[in-house]
Amino acid sequence: MSCKVKGCRNKLSHVTKYHMCGKCNNFGHGQVECGNEELTNNLIQYFNDTIDIKCEVPNCSNNQTHTTDGHICIFCDKNINMHLKVCPEYGIKVPDENIRFGSFNEYEFLQLGEYYERYVGMGCAQYVRRNKNSNLLESLFMHSDNWGQYGADTSDLPRYKAFIYEYIKNETDIE
């Protein structure tokens, strides 16, 4: 199957349901259909289509809707070519930083798959998690200027999203 969105430039890399609109970034329609309920509804009939050559990106949860070339990452919203270069999940990896404020001993209460958020002043925050696979404590420092408000070049938001993805926030008060 192929994408049925009008004007799609990569029809063979994904099905209609996985087409990401260049105007609103939602899936299932394109710029021509965006905001037009009748045109958008006409595409629904193709939402059960599957792709012939499935995505092979590890842990891809929608691999029946696109090829490997058509993969769009949930962390960085990039296709596979950019994803491998800039994504915190596969490209950059979350660094093994030292705890900047306090010590690891303060976070021993964290269970597997949990993270803790700590405000450290001036709009900055530190995130500590107990890695689900290794049981190690890992941290991520988010500076107040790196939440994407100045554009993608200075944004650490993809790193943050990857760091807390599928982790549960622990609300313990340790202050």
Secondary structure as the mmCIF struct_conf table of DSSP 4:
data_model
#
loop_
_struct_conf.conf_type_id
_struct_conf.id
_struct_conf.beg_label_comp_id
_struct_conf.beg_label_asym_id
_struct_conf.beg_label_seq_id
_struct_conf.end_label_comp_id
_struct_conf.end_label_asym_id
_struct_conf.end_label_seq_id
BEND BEND1 VAL A 5 VAL A 5
TURN_TY1_P TURN_TY1_P1 LYS A 6 GLY A 7
BEND BEND2 ARG A 9 ARG A 9
HELX_RH_3T_P HELX_RH_3T_P1 LYS A 11 SER A 13
STRN STRN1 HIS A 14 HIS A 14
HELX_RH_3T_P HELX_RH_3T_P2 THR A 16 TYR A 18
HELX_LH_PP_P HELX_LH_PP_P1 HIS A 19 HIS A 19
STRN STRN2 MET A 20 MET A 20
HELX_LH_PP_P HELX_LH_PP_P2 CYS A 21 CYS A 21
TURN_TY1_P TURN_TY1_P2 GLY A 22 CYS A 24
STRN STRN3 PHE A 27 PHE A 27
BEND BEND3 GLY A 28 GLY A 28
TURN_TY1_P TURN_TY1_P3 GLN A 31 GLY A 35
HELX_RH_AL_P HELX_RH_AL_P1 GLU A 37 LEU A 43
HELX_RH_3T_P HELX_RH_3T_P3 ILE A 44 TYR A 46
TURN_TY1_P TURN_TY1_P4 PHE A 47 ASN A 48
BEND BEND4 ASP A 52 ILE A 53
BEND BEND5 VAL A 57 VAL A 57
TURN_TY1_P TURN_TY1_P5 PRO A 58 ASN A 59
TURN_TY1_P TURN_TY1_P6 SER A 61 GLN A 64
BEND BEND6 THR A 65 THR A 65
STRN STRN4 HIS A 66 HIS A 66
BEND BEND7 THR A 68 THR A 68
TURN_TY1_P TURN_TY1_P7 ASP A 69 GLY A 70
STRN STRN5 ILE A 72 ILE A 72
TURN_TY1_P TURN_TY1_P8 ILE A 74 CYS A 76
STRN STRN6 ASN A 79 ASN A 79
HELX_RH_AL_P HELX_RH_AL_P2 ILE A 80 VAL A 86
HELX_RH_PI_P HELX_RH_PI_P1 PRO A 88 ILE A 92
HELX_LH_PP_P HELX_LH_PP_P3 GLU A 97 ILE A 99
BEND BEND8 ARG A 100 GLY A 102
HELX_RH_3T_P HELX_RH_3T_P4 PHE A 104 TYR A 107
TURN_TY1_P TURN_TY1_P9 GLU A 108 PHE A 109
HELX_LH_PP_P HELX_LH_PP_P4 LEU A 110 GLN A 111
TURN_TY1_P TURN_TY1_P10 LEU A 112 GLY A 113
STRN STRN7 GLU A 114 GLY A 121
TURN_TY1_P TURN_TY1_P11 MET A 122 GLY A 123
STRN STRN8 CYS A 124 ARG A 130
TURN_TY1_P TURN_TY1_P12 LYS A 132 SER A 134
STRN STRN9 LEU A 137 MET A 142
TURN_TY1_P TURN_TY1_P13 SER A 144 ASP A 145
BEND BEND9 TRP A 147 GLY A 148
TURN_TY1_P TURN_TY1_P14 GLN A 149 TYR A 150
HELX_RH_3T_P HELX_RH_3T_P5 ALA A 152 THR A 154
HELX_RH_AL_P HELX_RH_AL_P3 LEU A 157 ILE A 164
TURN_TY1_P TURN_TY1_P15 TYR A 165 GLU A 166
STRN STRN10 ILE A 168 LYS A 169
HELX_LH_PP_P HELX_LH_PP_P5 ASN A 170 ASN A 170
#
